[in-house]
Structures are given as structure tokens and as C-alpha cells.
Amino acid sequence: MEGLNNKVVIVTGGSSGIGKATAIAFAREHTKVAILSIQPEEGAQVVDEIKGMGSEAIFIHMDVTRSNEVKKAVDTVFETWGRLDFAVNNAGINGEVAKTVDYTEDDWDRIISINLKGVWLSMKYEIPKMLETGGGAIVNIASICSSVSFPLDIAPYVASKHGVVGLTKAIAGEYADQGIRVNAVAPGAIRTPLNQDIPDEMTKPIIDGAMIKRWGLPGEVAPAVLFLCSDAAGFITGATLPVDGGYIAQ
């Protein structure tokens, strides 16, 4: 895709699932990739895979809920390559499947902190670095739960992903005149390590509710992310692109 070669991208949660697939897809376009994750072993493996492709990559251990760690990680990326062009804010968790009244306050806080605050903190420190080199593009990984609710009891997750889309729209408006585009991708049921343990009886209504009645793959989400970062998406900002097999279209 045009505009990705020799640029620099941050991928939070880039050690597995959609993040890993996206990092590798960027590397195929000869983008320099920074994997920011709390999983050092898995992150190092992704870096090795990318380097084996002949592309550049680094791993930085980072917890998206800790402001000092996020700032330090973003600073390190900028110091390493002298620029930051793209950011994919992907780190997130599902949380427990439970009725709202059965959720603890700690469980609620953890989901909101990782899924929503983590995206905000990431952009807080990514945007100034992008501005130093003339702008960039940010893609936040939301979910089809950012517009509808799954037939599961996951209210905090749904709330967090609605928040990601709202945050995406708000920040897109703040920085559109400074050369930064901010969009979101909303995956549907994607087969990743994050959801592989969800019982089949819980996921069946989700699969059946899509037009394409199967699990999606992380590699089917990555091209949408790269498109939104590419020159081809130069007139797109504040948008949310579903990659869900037609789930929300019905």
C-alpha cells in the first residue's frame, strides 16, 4: 500500500492475535515496527519473525494503563527511529462473562482502564511525536460491540468499546487540521488467543448472526488497519470500519 514504506508504526498489544497479524502485515510493507506489550516472550518472538523477513522491529515492555510506561515507550520508539508515523492501539481484554450486578468494581475498573484509558493514554503520547514530524495516522481497535451488544453478558466490555469509538471521533476532530487522521476498526468474532476459551455455545449466536457464518482471522483484520494508515485513506478520519462478516449490517 502506498505511503507505508520506511515509515514507523507502534502496535500496542502487538505480541498476539490482531496486533501480531497487523505488525507482520506492516513489516511486509517495509514499515519499521515497534511492538509494545506486557508479554515479553511473545513480543520477542514477533520481533524475531519480522527481522527474519528482512524488516526492522523492536519490542518494548509496556502496560497501557501506566502513564509513565506509555510515555517512556513512545519516547523510545521516537529516539530509535527519529519519527512516528502510525499507531495501532490494539491492547485490550474481554473481561468476565457475567451479569452487570455480579461484576465487581475492580473488574469494571480493570476493563475500562485497559480498553479505554489505555487507548487514550497511548494517543496522549503518540500524537505529540507525530506532530514533530508533520502528522500521521492512528487506528484504534474497537469492536462490533462499539455499535451493538453481543448476545453475551459483557456490559463493561461493550461500554469500553463504545468509548473507544467516541474517543476516536473526538480526537479526529481535534487534530484533523494538523495532519493527523484518527480512525477505528471494529472486528467481529475473530479467532484469537483472547477468545479461544469462550465456550462454543456462547459464540454460536455471534457466528450465526453474521452474514459470513464463520470465525474471522486476525490476518483478515490487518489489511483494514493498513488501508486506514495508507495514502489511499487520506480523506478518511473519524470513521469506524467494521470487519465483522456482515454482523452489524443485518
C-alpha positions in Angstrom: 0.0 0.0 0.0 1.2 3.5 -0.8 2.8 5.5 2.0 3.9 2.8 4.3 7.4 2.0 3.1 10.2 3.1 5.5 7.7 4.7 8.0 7.4 3.9 11.7 4.5 2.3 13.4 3.6 1.4 17.0 1.4 -1.6 17.7 0.2 -1.9 21.3 -0.7 -5.5 22.2 1.3 -6.5 19.2 2.5 -9.8 20.6 -0.5 -11.9 19.6 -3.8 -12.0 17.8 -4.8 -9.0 15.7 -1.9 -7.0 16.9 0.6 -9.6 15.8 -1.0 -10.0 12.4 -1.1 -6.3 12.0 2.6 -5.9 13.0 3.6 -8.6 10.5 1.5 -7.0 7.7 3.2 -3.7 8.3 6.6 -5.4 8.2 5.7 -6.8 4.7 5.3 -3.2 3.6 8.8 -2.4 5.0 7.4 -0.3 7.8 9.6 -0.2 10.9 7.5 -1.8 13.7 7.6 -1.3 17.4 5.8 -4.0 19.4 4.5 -2.6 22.8 3.1 -5.3 25.0 3.1 -6.8 28.5 4.1 -10.2 27.0 7.9 -10.1 26.6 8.4 -13.6 25.4 5.7 -13.5 22.8 6.7 -10.0 21.8 10.3 -11.0 21.2 9.1 -13.9 19.0 7.2 -11.5 16.8 10.2 -9.2 16.5 12.4 -12.2 15.5 9.8 -13.2 12.9 9.8 -9.7 11.5 13.6 -9.5 11.4 13.6 -12.8 9.6 11.6 -11.1 6.9 14.3 -8.5 6.5 12.4 -5.7 8.2 13.1 -3.7 11.3 11.4 -4.2 14.6 11.8 -3.7 18.4 10.0 -4.9 21.4 9.2 -2.6 24.4 7.6 -3.9 27.6 4.7 -1.6 28.4 1.5 -1.6 30.5 -1.1 0.6 28.7 -2.7 1.6 32.0 0.5 3.2 33.3 1.2 6.7 32.1 4.9 6.7 32.8 5.4 3.4 30.9 3.4 4.5 27.9 5.4 7.8 27.7 8.7 6.1 28.0 7.8 3.5 25.4 6.7 6.1 22.8 9.8 8.2 23.6 12.0 5.2 23.0 10.4 4.5 19.6 11.0 8.1 18.6 14.6 8.0 19.8 15.2 4.8 17.9 13.9 5.9 14.5 13.5 9.6 14.8 9.9 9.7 13.8 6.4 8.2 14.4 4.1 7.9 11.5 1.4 5.4 12.6 0.0 3.9 15.7 -2.3 1.0 16.1 -3.8 1.0 19.6 -4.9 -2.6 19.9 -4.2 -3.7 23.5 -7.3 -4.9 25.2 -9.1 -7.6 27.2 -12.5 -9.3 27.2 -13.3 -9.5 30.9 -15.6 -11.9 32.5 -18.9 -13.1 31.1 -21.3 -12.1 33.9 -24.4 -10.1 34.6 -23.9 -6.4 35.5 -25.0 -6.9 39.1 -22.4 -9.7 39.5 -19.5 -7.6 38.3 -17.2 -6.2 40.9 -16.0 -2.6 40.9 -12.4 -3.9 40.5 -13.4 -5.9 37.4 -15.2 -2.9 35.9 -12.2 -0.6 36.6 -9.7 -3.1 35.0 -11.6 -3.4 31.8 -12.2 0.3 31.4 -8.6 1.1 32.3 -7.1 -1.3 29.7 -9.6 -0.9 26.9 -10.4 2.8 27.1 -8.0 4.6 29.3 -5.2 2.6 27.6 -6.2 3.9 24.2 -6.4 7.5 25.5 -3.0 7.3 27.2 -1.5 5.9 24.0 -2.8 8.7 21.9 -1.8 11.3 24.5 1.8 10.4 24.0 1.7 9.3 20.3 0.2 12.5 19.0 3.0 14.9 20.1 5.6 12.7 18.4 3.6 12.6 15.2 3.3 16.4 15.2 7.0 16.7 15.4 7.4 15.1 12.0 4.4 16.5 10.2 1.5 14.3 11.1 0.4 10.7 10.9 -2.4 8.2 11.2 -3.9 6.4 14.2 -6.1 3.3 14.2 -7.8 2.3 17.4 -9.1 -1.3 17.6 -12.7 -1.2 18.7 -15.2 -4.0 18.2 -18.6 -4.6 16.8 -19.6 -4.1 20.4 -18.9 -0.4 19.8 -22.2 -0.2 18.0 -24.2 -3.2 19.1 -24.2 -5.6 22.0 -23.1 -9.2 21.7 -25.6 -11.9 22.9 -23.3 -12.2 25.9 -23.2 -10.7 29.4 -20.2 -8.4 28.9 -21.5 -4.9 29.6 -18.2 -3.4 30.8 -16.5 -4.6 27.5 -19.4 -3.1 25.5 -19.1 0.2 27.3 -15.4 0.3 26.8 -15.6 -0.2 23.1 -18.4 2.3 22.7 -16.0 4.7 24.5 -13.1 3.9 22.0 -15.3 4.9 19.1 -16.4 8.1 20.8 -12.8 8.9 21.7 -11.7 8.2 18.1 -14.3 10.7 16.7 -13.4 13.4 19.3 -9.6 13.2 18.8 -10.0 13.0 15.0 -11.7 16.4 15.2 -9.1 17.9 17.4 -6.2 17.1 15.1 -7.6 17.0 11.6 -6.1 20.4 10.8 -2.7 19.3 12.0 -2.2 16.3 9.7 -3.3 13.5 12.0 -6.1 11.2 11.0 -7.7 9.0 13.6 -9.9 6.1 12.7 -11.1 2.8 14.3 -11.5 -0.8 13.1 -14.4 -2.8 14.6 -13.7 -6.5 14.4 -16.4 -9.1 14.8 -15.8 -12.6 16.0 -12.1 -13.1 15.3 -10.3 -16.3 16.3 -7.5 -15.0 18.6 -5.9 -16.3 21.9 -8.1 -13.7 23.7 -11.3 -15.5 22.9 -10.3 -19.1 22.2 -11.5 -20.3 25.6 -15.1 -18.9 25.2 -17.4 -21.9 25.1 -18.9 -22.7 21.7 -22.4 -22.4 23.0 -21.7 -18.7 23.8 -20.1 -17.9 20.4 -22.6 -19.8 18.2 -25.2 -16.9 18.3 -22.4 -14.5 17.2 -21.3 -16.7 14.3 -24.9 -17.3 13.3 -25.7 -13.6 13.4 -23.1 -12.7 10.8 -23.6 -13.0 7.0 -20.4 -14.9 6.7 -21.0 -17.6 9.2 -17.6 -18.4 10.5 -14.8 -17.0 12.7 -12.7 -14.3 11.2 -8.9 -14.5 11.2 -6.5 -11.9 12.6 -5.0 -11.7 9.1 -8.3 -10.5 7.8 -8.4 -7.5 10.1 -4.8 -6.4 9.4 -5.4 -5.2 5.8 -8.2 -2.8 7.0 -5.8 -1.3 9.5 -3.1 -0.8 6.9 -5.5 0.7 4.5 -6.6 3.3 7.1 -2.9 4.2 7.6 -2.1 4.3 3.9 -2.2 7.2 1.5 -5.3 5.7 -0.1 -7.3 6.7 3.1 -6.0 10.3 3.1 -9.6 11.7 3.2 -10.9 9.4 5.9 -10.9 10.4 9.6 -13.2 9.9 12.5 -14.6 6.7 10.9 -15.1 3.2 12.2 -14.7 0.4 9.7 -16.4 -2.9 10.6 -14.5 -6.2 9.8 -17.2 -8.5 11.1 -18.5 -10.8 8.3 -21.6 -8.6 8.0 -22.7 -8.9 11.6 -23.9 -5.3 12.1 -25.2 -5.0 8.6 -28.2 -7.2 9.4 
